Amino acid sequence: MKTIKIKGMTCPHCVMAVTRALSGIDGIRNVKVSLEKGEASFDEVKPVEPAVIRERVKKAGYDVL
């Protein structure tokens, strides 16, 4: 399981938005987002470029640290 830090999440809606953004990436499964920890964890079932992950999270309105 891979974990990334997310900046800008403040509420349950933010968690849902980040979960949707990451779940929509081909190769990522089992997304779990923690508002309290400010992070997202997921299984990478096939290689995904970090830039793709950053871009999807950015489009959802948040930043990957």
mmCIF file of the N, C-alpha and C atoms, coordinates in Angstrom:
data_MODEL
# 
_entry.id   MODEL 
# 
loop_
_atom_site.group_PDB 
_atom_site.id 
_atom_site.type_symbol 
_atom_site.label_atom_id 
_atom_site.label_alt_id 
_atom_site.label_comp_id 
_atom_site.label_asym_id 
_atom_site.label_entity_id 
_atom_site.label_seq_id 
_atom_site.pdbx_PDB_ins_code 
_atom_site.Cartn_x 
_atom_site.Cartn_y 
_atom_site.Cartn_z 
_atom_site.occupancy 
_atom_site.B_iso_or_equiv 
_atom_site.pdbx_formal_charge 
_atom_site.auth_seq_id 
_atom_site.auth_comp_id 
_atom_site.auth_asym_id 
_atom_site.auth_atom_id 
_atom_site.pdbx_PDB_model_num 
ATOM 1   N N  . MET A 1 1  ? 0.848   -1.169 0.000   1.00 0.00 ? 1  MET A N  1 
ATOM 2   C CA . MET A 1 1  ? 0.000   0.000  0.000   1.00 0.00 ? 1  MET A CA 1 
ATOM 3   C C  . MET A 1 1  ? 0.896   1.236  0.000   1.00 0.00 ? 1  MET A C  1 
ATOM 4   N N  . LYS A 1 2  ? 0.565   2.195  -0.855  1.00 0.00 ? 2  LYS A N  1 
ATOM 5   C CA . LYS A 1 2  ? 1.316   3.448  -0.974  1.00 0.00 ? 2  LYS A CA 1 
ATOM 6   C C  . LYS A 1 2  ? 0.538   4.547  -0.251  1.00 0.00 ? 2  LYS A C  1 
ATOM 7   N N  . THR A 1 3  ? 1.240   5.463  0.400   1.00 0.00 ? 3  THR A N  1 
ATOM 8   C CA . THR A 1 3  ? 0.604   6.561  1.119   1.00 0.00 ? 3  THR A CA 1 
ATOM 9   C C  . THR A 1 3  ? 1.179   7.882  0.631   1.00 0.00 ? 3  THR A C  1 
ATOM 10  N N  . ILE A 1 4  ? 0.278   8.854  0.409   1.00 0.00 ? 4  ILE A N  1 
ATOM 11  C CA . ILE A 1 4  ? 0.704   10.193 0.012   1.00 0.00 ? 4  ILE A CA 1 
ATOM 12  C C  . ILE A 1 4  ? 0.055   11.214 0.942   1.00 0.00 ? 4  ILE A C  1 
ATOM 13  N N  . LYS A 1 5  ? 0.734   12.306 1.182   1.00 0.00 ? 5  LYS A N  1 
ATOM 14  C CA . LYS A 1 5  ? 0.198   13.399 1.993   1.00 0.00 ? 5  LYS A CA 1 
ATOM 15  C C  . LYS A 1 5  ? -0.598  14.327 1.091   1.00 0.00 ? 5  LYS A C  1 
ATOM 16  N N  . ILE A 1 6  ? -1.766  14.754 1.578   1.00 0.00 ? 6  ILE A N  1 
ATOM 17  C CA . ILE A 1 6  ? -2.648  15.642 0.835   1.00 0.00 ? 6  ILE A CA 1 
ATOM 18  C C  . ILE A 1 6  ? -2.830  16.932 1.632   1.00 0.00 ? 6  ILE A C  1 
ATOM 19  N N  . LYS A 1 7  ? -2.681  18.071 0.969   1.00 0.00 ? 7  LYS A N  1 
ATOM 20  C CA . LYS A 1 7  ? -2.856  19.373 1.623   1.00 0.00 ? 7  LYS A CA 1 
ATOM 21  C C  . LYS A 1 7  ? -4.171  19.997 1.153   1.00 0.00 ? 7  LYS A C  1 
ATOM 22  N N  . GLY A 1 8  ? -4.920  20.557 2.096   1.00 0.00 ? 8  GLY A N  1 
ATOM 23  C CA . GLY A 1 8  ? -6.115  21.313 1.746   1.00 0.00 ? 8  GLY A CA 1 
ATOM 24  C C  . GLY A 1 8  ? -7.436  20.658 2.099   1.00 0.00 ? 8  GLY A C  1 
ATOM 25  N N  . MET A 1 9  ? -7.409  19.427 2.606   1.00 0.00 ? 9  MET A N  1 
ATOM 26  C CA . MET A 1 9  ? -8.661  18.760 2.987   1.00 0.00 ? 9  MET A CA 1 
ATOM 27  C C  . MET A 1 9  ? -9.141  19.290 4.328   1.00 0.00 ? 9  MET A C  1 
ATOM 28  N N  . THR A 1 10 ? -10.445 19.657 4.399   1.00 0.00 ? 10 THR A N  1 
ATOM 29  C CA . THR A 1 10 ? -10.969 20.216 5.639   1.00 0.00 ? 10 THR A CA 1 
ATOM 30  C C  . THR A 1 10 ? -12.271 19.575 6.108   1.00 0.00 ? 10 THR A C  1 
ATOM 31  N N  . CYS A 1 11 ? -12.876 18.715 5.274   1.00 0.00 ? 11 CYS A N  1 
ATOM 32  C CA . CYS A 1 11 ? -14.189 18.176 5.631   1.00 0.00 ? 11 CYS A CA 1 
ATOM 33  C C  . CYS A 1 11 ? -14.441 16.829 4.930   1.00 0.00 ? 11 CYS A C  1 
ATOM 34  N N  . PRO A 1 12 ? -15.528 16.151 5.295   1.00 0.00 ? 12 PRO A N  1 
ATOM 35  C CA . PRO A 1 12 ? -15.845 14.867 4.653   1.00 0.00 ? 12 PRO A CA 1 
ATOM 36  C C  . PRO A 1 12 ? -16.041 14.985 3.137   1.00 0.00 ? 12 PRO A C  1 
ATOM 37  N N  . HIS A 1 13 ? -16.528 16.125 2.654   1.00 0.00 ? 13 HIS A N  1 
ATOM 38  C CA . HIS A 1 13 ? -16.665 16.304 1.212   1.00 0.00 ? 13 HIS A CA 1 
ATOM 39  C C  . HIS A 1 13 ? -15.291 16.241 0.535   1.00 0.00 ? 13 HIS A C  1 
ATOM 40  N N  . CYS A 1 14 ? -14.287 16.820 1.171   1.00 0.00 ? 14 CYS A N  1 
ATOM 41  C CA . CYS A 1 14 ? -12.919 16.777 0.653   1.00 0.00 ? 14 CYS A CA 1 
ATOM 42  C C  . CYS A 1 14 ? -12.436 15.336 0.534   1.00 0.00 ? 14 CYS A C  1 
ATOM 43  N N  . VAL A 1 15 ? -12.713 14.546 1.549   1.00 0.00 ? 15 VAL A N  1 
ATOM 44  C CA . VAL A 1 15 ? -12.327 13.134 1.543   1.00 0.00 ? 15 VAL A CA 1 
ATOM 45  C C  . VAL A 1 15 ? -12.969 12.420 0.358   1.00 0.00 ? 15 VAL A C  1 
ATOM 46  N N  . MET A 1 16 ? -14.258 12.679 0.126   1.00 0.00 ? 16 MET A N  1 
ATOM 47  C CA . MET A 1 16 ? -14.952 12.046 -0.996  1.00 0.00 ? 16 MET A CA 1 
ATOM 48  C C  . MET A 1 16 ? -14.356 12.495 -2.331  1.00 0.00 ? 16 MET A C  1 
ATOM 49  N N  . ALA A 1 17 ? -14.023 13.771 -2.450  1.00 0.00 ? 17 ALA A N  1 
ATOM 50  C CA . ALA A 1 17 ? -13.463 14.291 -3.702  1.00 0.00 ? 17 ALA A CA 1 
ATOM 51  C C  . ALA A 1 17 ? -12.109 13.659 -4.012  1.00 0.00 ? 17 ALA A C  1 
ATOM 52  N N  . VAL A 1 18 ? -11.252 13.536 -3.005  1.00 0.00 ? 18 VAL A N  1 
ATOM 53  C CA . VAL A 1 18 ? -9.934  12.927 -3.203  1.00 0.00 ? 18 VAL A CA 1 
ATOM 54  C C  . VAL A 1 18 ? -10.087 11.434 -3.495  1.00 0.00 ? 18 VAL A C  1 
ATOM 55  N N  . THR A 1 19 ? -10.995 10.783 -2.793  1.00 0.00 ? 19 THR A N  1 
ATOM 56  C CA . THR A 1 19 ? -11.243 9.351  -3.036  1.00 0.00 ? 19 THR A CA 1 
ATOM 57  C C  . THR A 1 19 ? -11.681 9.136  -4.476  1.00 0.00 ? 19 THR A C  1 
ATOM 58  N N  . ARG A 1 20 ? -12.613 9.948  -4.954  1.00 0.00 ? 20 ARG A N  1 
ATOM 59  C CA . ARG A 1 20 ? -13.087 9.837  -6.341  1.00 0.00 ? 20 ARG A CA 1 
ATOM 60  C C  . ARG A 1 20 ? -11.958 10.096 -7.329  1.00 0.00 ? 20 ARG A C  1 
ATOM 61  N N  . ALA A 1 21 ? -11.164 11.116 -7.065  1.00 0.00 ? 21 ALA A N  1 
ATOM 62  C CA . ALA A 1 21 ? -10.068 11.469 -7.974  1.00 0.00 ? 21 ALA A CA 1 
ATOM 63  C C  . ALA A 1 21 ? -9.067  10.317 -8.102  1.00 0.00 ? 21 ALA A C  1 
ATOM 64  N N  . LEU A 1 22 ? -8.674  9.752  -6.968  1.00 0.00 ? 22 LEU A N  1 
ATOM 65  C CA . LEU A 1 22 ? -7.693  8.670  -7.003  1.00 0.00 ? 22 LEU A CA 1 
ATOM 66  C C  . LEU A 1 22 ? -8.289  7.377  -7.550  1.00 0.00 ? 22 LEU A C  1 
ATOM 67  N N  . SER A 1 23 ? -9.538  7.091  -7.209  1.00 0.00 ? 23 SER A N  1 
ATOM 68  C CA . SER A 1 23 ? -10.185 5.864  -7.680  1.00 0.00 ? 23 SER A CA 1 
ATOM 69  C C  . SER A 1 23 ? -10.367 5.864  -9.191  1.00 0.00 ? 23 SER A C  1 
ATOM 70  N N  . GLY A 1 24 ? -10.386 7.054  -9.793  1.00 0.00 ? 24 GLY A N  1 
ATOM 71  C CA . GLY A 1 24 ? -10.562 7.155  -11.233 1.00 0.00 ? 24 GLY A CA 1 
ATOM 72  C C  . GLY A 1 24 ? -9.292  6.909  -12.037 1.00 0.00 ? 24 GLY A C  1 
ATOM 73  N N  . ILE A 1 25 ? -8.181  6.694  -11.365 1.00 0.00 ? 25 ILE A N  1 
ATOM 74  C CA . ILE A 1 25 ? -6.912  6.451  -12.058 1.00 0.00 ? 25 ILE A CA 1 
ATOM 75  C C  . ILE A 1 25 ? -6.764  4.956  -12.317 1.00 0.00 ? 25 ILE A C  1 
ATOM 76  N N  . ASP A 1 26 ? -6.532  4.615  -13.578 1.00 0.00 ? 26 ASP A N  1 
ATOM 77  C CA . ASP A 1 26 ? -6.316  3.220  -13.952 1.00 0.00 ? 26 ASP A CA 1 
ATOM 78  C C  . ASP A 1 26 ? -5.046  2.714  -13.266 1.00 0.00 ? 26 ASP A C  1 
ATOM 79  N N  . GLY A 1 27 ? -5.176  1.645  -12.507 1.00 0.00 ? 27 GLY A N  1 
ATOM 80  C CA . GLY A 1 27 ? -4.031  1.071  -11.803 1.00 0.00 ? 27 GLY A CA 1 
ATOM 81  C C  . GLY A 1 27 ? -4.069  1.305  -10.303 1.00 0.00 ? 27 GLY A C  1 
ATOM 82  N N  . ILE A 1 28 ? -5.002  2.121  -9.830  1.00 0.00 ? 28 ILE A N  1 
ATOM 83  C CA . ILE A 1 28 ? -5.125  2.385  -8.392  1.00 0.00 ? 28 ILE A CA 1 
ATOM 84  C C  . ILE A 1 28 ? -6.404  1.756  -7.868  1.00 0.00 ? 28 ILE A C  1 
ATOM 85  N N  . ARG A 1 29 ? -6.295  1.043  -6.757  1.00 0.00 ? 29 ARG A N  1 
ATOM 86  C CA . ARG A 1 29 ? -7.427  0.361  -6.126  1.00 0.00 ? 29 ARG A CA 1 
ATOM 87  C C  . ARG A 1 29 ? -7.370  0.557  -4.611  1.00 0.00 ? 29 ARG A C  1 
ATOM 88  N N  . ASN A 1 30 ? -8.472  0.271  -3.945  1.00 0.00 ? 30 ASN A N  1 
ATOM 89  C CA . ASN A 1 30 ? -8.559  0.272  -2.472  1.00 0.00 ? 30 ASN A CA 1 
ATOM 90  C C  . ASN A 1 30 ? -8.114  1.603  -1.858  1.00 0.00 ? 30 ASN A C  1 
ATOM 91  N N  . VAL A 1 31 ? -8.683  2.685  -2.351  1.00 0.00 ? 31 VAL A N  1 
ATOM 92  C CA . VAL A 1 31 ? -8.321  4.026  -1.865  1.00 0.00 ? 31 VAL A CA 1 
ATOM 93  C C  . VAL A 1 31 ? -8.944  4.263  -0.489  1.00 0.00 ? 31 VAL A C  1 
ATOM 94  N N  . LYS A 1 32 ? -8.119  4.732  0.441   1.00 0.00 ? 32 LYS A N  1 
ATOM 95  C CA . LYS A 1 32 ? -8.580  5.107  1.781   1.00 0.00 ? 32 LYS A CA 1 
ATOM 96  C C  . LYS A 1 32 ? -7.987  6.475  2.082   1.00 0.00 ? 32 LYS A C  1 
ATOM 97  N N  . VAL A 1 33 ? -8.864  7.447  2.369   1.00 0.00 ? 33 VAL A N  1 
ATOM 98  C CA . VAL A 1 33 ? -8.418  8.817  2.631   1.00 0.00 ? 33 VAL A CA 1 
ATOM 99  C C  . VAL A 1 33 ? -8.713  9.164  4.083   1.00 0.00 ? 33 VAL A C  1 
ATOM 100 N N  . SER A 1 34 ? -7.724  9.700  4.778   1.00 0.00 ? 34 SER A N  1 
ATOM 101 C CA . SER A 1 34 ? -7.873  10.085 6.176   1.00 0.00 ? 34 SER A CA 1 
ATOM 102 C C  . SER A 1 34 ? -7.795  11.604 6.305   1.00 0.00 ? 34 SER A C  1 
ATOM 103 N N  . LEU A 1 35 ? -8.901  12.206 6.698   1.00 0.00 ? 35 LEU A N  1 
ATOM 104 C CA . LEU A 1 35 ? -8.935  13.652 6.934   1.00 0.00 ? 35 LEU A CA 1 
ATOM 105 C C  . LEU A 1 35 ? -8.031  14.006 8.110   1.00 0.00 ? 35 LEU A C  1 
ATOM 106 N N  . GLU A 1 36 ? -8.104  13.204 9.171   1.00 0.00 ? 36 GLU A N  1 
ATOM 107 C CA . GLU A 1 36 ? -7.323  13.470 10.383  1.00 0.00 ? 36 GLU A CA 1 
ATOM 108 C C  . GLU A 1 36 ? -5.823  13.444 10.117  1.00 0.00 ? 36 GLU A C  1 
ATOM 109 N N  . LYS A 1 37 ? -5.361  12.497 9.316   1.00 0.00 ? 37 LYS A N  1 
ATOM 110 C CA . LYS A 1 37 ? -3.930  12.369 9.033   1.00 0.00 ? 37 LYS A CA 1 
ATOM 111 C C  . LYS A 1 37 ? -3.497  13.219 7.838   1.00 0.00 ? 37 LYS A C  1 
ATOM 112 N N  . GLY A 1 38 ? -4.476  13.667 7.049   1.00 0.00 ? 38 GLY A N  1 
ATOM 113 C CA . GLY A 1 38 ? -4.152  14.441 5.857   1.00 0.00 ? 38 GLY A CA 1 
ATOM 114 C C  . GLY A 1 38 ? -3.416  13.607 4.831   1.00 0.00 ? 38 GLY A C  1 
ATOM 115 N N  . GLU A 1 39 ? -3.885  12.372 4.643   1.00 0.00 ? 39 GLU A N  1 
ATOM 116 C CA . GLU A 1 39 ? -3.203  11.493 3.702   1.00 0.00 ? 39 GLU A CA 1 
ATOM 117 C C  . GLU A 1 39 ? -4.173  10.548 3.009   1.00 0.00 ? 39 GLU A C  1 
ATOM 118 N N  . ALA A 1 40 ? -3.670  9.958  1.938   1.00 0.00 ? 40 ALA A N  1 
ATOM 119 C CA . ALA A 1 40 ? -4.428  8.963  1.192   1.00 0.00 ? 40 ALA A CA 1 
ATOM 120 C C  . ALA A 1 40 ? -3.545  7.741  1.003   1.00 0.00 ? 40 ALA A C  1 
ATOM 121 N N  . SER A 1 41 ? -4.138  6.559  1.169   1.00 0.00 ? 41 SER A N  1 
ATOM 122 C CA . SER A 1 41 ? -3.436  5.298  0.950   1.00 0.00 ? 41 SER A CA 1 
ATOM 123 C C  . SER A 1 41 ? -4.168  4.535  -0.141  1.00 0.00 ? 41 SER A C  1 
ATOM 124 N N  . PHE A 1 42 ? -3.412  3.774  -0.924  1.00 0.00 ? 42 PHE A N  1 
ATOM 125 C CA . PHE A 1 42 ? -4.020  3.005  -2.000  1.00 0.00 ? 42 PHE A CA 1 
ATOM 126 C C  . PHE A 1 42 ? -3.072  1.910  -2.457  1.00 0.00 ? 42 PHE A C  1 
ATOM 127 N N  . ASP A 1 43 ? -3.643  0.919  -3.131  1.00 0.00 ? 43 ASP A N  1 
ATOM 128 C CA . ASP A 1 43 ? -2.852  -0.139 -3.756  1.00 0.00 ? 43 ASP A CA 1 
ATOM 129 C C  . ASP A 1 43 ? -2.613  0.262  -5.200  1.00 0.00 ? 43 ASP A C  1 
ATOM 130 N N  . GLU A 1 44 ? -1.378  0.131  -5.631  1.00 0.00 ? 44 GLU A N  1 
ATOM 131 C CA . GLU A 1 44 ? -1.023  0.415  -7.013  1.00 0.00 ? 44 GLU A CA 1 
ATOM 132 C C  . GLU A 1 44 ? -0.882  -0.939 -7.705  1.00 0.00 ? 44 GLU A C  1 
ATOM 133 N N  . VAL A 1 45 ? -1.933  -1.354 -8.430  1.00 0.00 ? 45 VAL A N  1 
ATOM 134 C CA . VAL A 1 45 ? -1.939  -2.681 -9.053  1.00 0.00 ? 45 VAL A CA 1 
ATOM 135 C C  . VAL A 1 45 ? -1.148  -2.717 -10.348 1.00 0.00 ? 45 VAL A C  1 
ATOM 136 N N  . LYS A 1 46 ? -0.882  -1.558 -10.913 1.00 0.00 ? 46 LYS A N  1 
ATOM 137 C CA . LYS A 1 46 ? 0.075   -1.435 -12.014 1.00 0.00 ? 46 LYS A CA 1 
ATOM 138 C C  . LYS A 1 46 ? 0.700   -0.058 -11.891 1.00 0.00 ? 46 LYS A C  1 
ATOM 139 N N  . PRO A 1 47 ? 1.905   0.116  -12.417 1.00 0.00 ? 47 PRO A N  1 
ATOM 140 C CA . PRO A 1 47 ? 2.627   1.376  -12.213 1.00 0.00 ? 47 PRO A CA 1 
ATOM 141 C C  . PRO A 1 47 ? 1.844   2.605  -12.681 1.00 0.00 ? 47 PRO A C  1 
ATOM 142 N N  . VAL A 1 48 ? 1.849   3.625  -11.832 1.00 0.00 ? 48 VAL A N  1 
ATOM 143 C CA . VAL A 1 48 ? 1.212   4.909  -12.144 1.00 0.00 ? 48 VAL A CA 1 
ATOM 144 C C  . VAL A 1 48 ? 2.252   5.997  -11.905 1.00 0.00 ? 48 VAL A C  1 
ATOM 145 N N  . GLU A 1 49 ? 2.411   6.868  -12.889 1.00 0.00 ? 49 GLU A N  1 
ATOM 146 C CA . GLU A 1 49 ? 3.367   7.970  -12.754 1.00 0.00 ? 49 GLU A CA 1 
ATOM 147 C C  . GLU A 1 49 ? 2.921   8.904  -11.626 1.00 0.00 ? 49 GLU A C  1 
ATOM 148 N N  . PRO A 1 50 ? 3.835   9.308  -10.758 1.00 0.00 ? 50 PRO A N  1 
ATOM 149 C CA . PRO A 1 50 ? 3.486   10.244 -9.691  1.00 0.00 ? 50 PRO A CA 1 
ATOM 150 C C  . PRO A 1 50 ? 2.854   11.535 -10.221 1.00 0.00 ? 50 PRO A C  1 
ATOM 151 N N  . ALA A 1 51 ? 3.256   11.971 -11.403 1.00 0.00 ? 51 ALA A N  1 
ATOM 152 C CA . ALA A 1 51 ? 2.689   13.192 -11.990 1.00 0.00 ? 51 ALA A CA 1 
ATOM 153 C C  . ALA A 1 51 ? 1.197   13.033 -12.274 1.00 0.00 ? 51 ALA A C  1 
ATOM 154 N N  . VAL A 1 52 ? 0.779   11.834 -12.646 1.00 0.00 ? 52 VAL A N  1 
ATOM 155 C CA . VAL A 1 52 ? -0.639  11.568 -12.912 1.00 0.00 ? 52 VAL A CA 1 
ATOM 156 C C  . VAL A 1 52 ? -1.430  11.690 -11.608 1.00 0.00 ? 52 VAL A C  1 
ATOM 157 N N  . ILE A 1 53 ? -0.888  11.136 -10.540 1.00 0.00 ? 53 ILE A N  1 
ATOM 158 C CA . ILE A 1 53 ? -1.544  11.204 -9.234  1.00 0.00 ? 53 ILE A CA 1 
ATOM 159 C C  . ILE A 1 53 ? -1.659  12.654 -8.784  1.00 0.00 ? 53 ILE A C  1 
ATOM 160 N N  . ARG A 1 54 ? -0.556  13.393 -8.888  1.00 0.00 ? 54 ARG A N  1 
ATOM 161 C CA . ARG A 1 54 ? -0.562  14.813 -8.495  1.00 0.00 ? 54 ARG A CA 1 
ATOM 162 C C  . ARG A 1 54 ? -1.580  15.613 -9.300  1.00 0.00 ? 54 ARG A C  1 
ATOM 163 N N  . GLU A 1 55 ? -1.635  15.376 -10.591 1.00 0.00 ? 55 GLU A N  1 
ATOM 164 C CA . GLU A 1 55 ? -2.548  16.118 -11.469 1.00 0.00 ? 55 GLU A CA 1 
ATOM 165 C C  . GLU A 1 55 ? -4.004  15.838 -11.120 1.00 0.00 ? 55 GLU A C  1 
ATOM 166 N N  . ARG A 1 56 ? -4.348  14.582 -10.867 1.00 0.00 ? 56 ARG A N  1 
ATOM 167 C CA . ARG A 1 56 ? -5.735  14.237 -10.513 1.00 0.00 ? 56 ARG A CA 1 
ATOM 168 C C  . ARG A 1 56 ? -6.141  14.866 -9.193  1.00 0.00 ? 56 ARG A C  1 
ATOM 169 N N  . VAL A 1 57 ? -5.249  14.825 -8.211  1.00 0.00 ? 57 VAL A N  1 
ATOM 170 C CA . VAL A 1 57 ? -5.545  15.417 -6.908  1.00 0.00 ? 57 VAL A CA 1 
ATOM 171 C C  . VAL A 1 57 ? -5.669  16.935 -7.059  1.00 0.00 ? 57 VAL A C  1 
ATOM 172 N N  . LYS A 1 58 ? -4.801  17.534 -7.869  1.00 0.00 ? 58 LYS A N  1 
ATOM 173 C CA . LYS A 1 58 ? -4.828  18.983 -8.109  1.00 0.00 ? 58 LYS A CA 1 
ATOM 174 C C  . LYS A 1 58 ? -6.150  19.392 -8.774  1.00 0.00 ? 58 LYS A C  1 
ATOM 175 N N  . LYS A 1 59 ? -6.601  18.608 -9.753  1.00 0.00 ? 59 LYS A N  1 
ATOM 176 C CA . LYS A 1 59 ? -7.875  18.899 -10.428 1.00 0.00 ? 59 LYS A CA 1 
ATOM 177 C C  . LYS A 1 59 ? -9.052  18.827 -9.453  1.00 0.00 ? 59 LYS A C  1 
ATOM 178 N N  . ALA A 1 60 ? -8.918  18.008 -8.418  1.00 0.00 ? 60 ALA A N  1 
ATOM 179 C CA . ALA A 1 60 ? -9.968  17.900 -7.404  1.00 0.00 ? 60 ALA A CA 1 
ATOM 180 C C  . ALA A 1 60 ? -9.913  19.082 -6.422  1.00 0.00 ? 60 ALA A C  1 
ATOM 181 N N  . GLY A 1 61 ? -8.831  19.869 -6.484  1.00 0.00 ? 61 GLY A N  1 
ATOM 182 C CA . GLY A 1 61 ? -8.723  21.057 -5.647  1.00 0.00 ? 61 GLY A CA 1 
ATOM 183 C C  . GLY A 1 61 ? -7.777  20.949 -4.471  1.00 0.00 ? 61 GLY A C  1 
ATOM 184 N N  . TYR A 1 62 ? -6.886  19.966 -4.495  1.00 0.00 ? 62 TYR A N  1 
ATOM 185 C CA . TYR A 1 62 ? -5.979  19.731 -3.364  1.00 0.00 ? 62 TYR A CA 1 
ATOM 186 C C  . TYR A 1 62 ? -4.563  19.558 -3.876  1.00 0.00 ? 62 TYR A C  1 
ATOM 187 N N  . ASP A 1 63 ? -3.600  19.517 -2.969  1.00 0.00 ? 63 ASP A N  1 
ATOM 188 C CA . ASP A 1 63 ? -2.195  19.376 -3.352  1.00 0.00 ? 63 ASP A CA 1 
ATOM 189 C C  . ASP A 1 63 ? -1.594  18.141 -2.712  1.00 0.00 ? 63 ASP A C  1 
ATOM 190 N N  . VAL A 1 64 ? -0.709  17.477 -3.468  1.00 0.00 ? 64 VAL A N  1 
ATOM 191 C CA . VAL A 1 64 ? 0.069   16.360 -2.933  1.00 0.00 ? 64 VAL A CA 1 
ATOM 192 C C  . VAL A 1 64 ? 1.360   16.946 -2.401  1.00 0.00 ? 64 VAL A C  1 
ATOM 193 N N  . LEU A 1 65 ? 1.700   16.630 -1.171  1.00 0.00 ? 65 LEU A N  1 
ATOM 194 C CA . LEU A 1 65 ? 2.944   17.143 -0.562  1.00 0.00 ? 65 LEU A CA 1 
ATOM 195 C C  . LEU A 1 65 ? 4.090   16.194 -0.802  1.00 0.00 ? 65 LEU A C  1 
# 
